[in-house]
Amino acid sequence: MYLQEITWIIGIISFIGGVSIFLFKKIVIEPLQKSIDSLNTTLQEFRLNTDRKINLIEDEIDVLKEKTTRHDEQIKTLFRGGSLND
């Protein structure tokens, strides 16, 4: 009888442990995983948007550098006494 009682106790503990693990997974782990996935998606979208904006800003900077270089040359030409159409 003693061995049978130990087996019953182990069976009950195993069942309760299995149910506890299942509930923990359903209540805690799955919502947490969904939140992590959502955060990951949001961060990826943020990165893509940021990369696009950085590229636009870099393009604008390149255009401004060209204009500044052109204006510098024009100013140098004016100070040398030349005309802008040379």
Sequence and secondary structure as in RCSB ss.txt:
>XXXX:A:sequence
MYLQEITWIIGIISFIGGVSIFLFKKIVIEPLQKSIDSLNTTLQEFRLNTDRKINLIEDEIDVLKEKTTRHDEQI
KTLFRGGSLND
>XXXX:A:secstr
 HHHHHHHHHHHHHHHHHHHHHHHIIIIIHHHHHHHHHHHHHHHHHHHHHHHHHHHHHHHHHHHHHHHHHHHHHH
HHHHTT  TT 
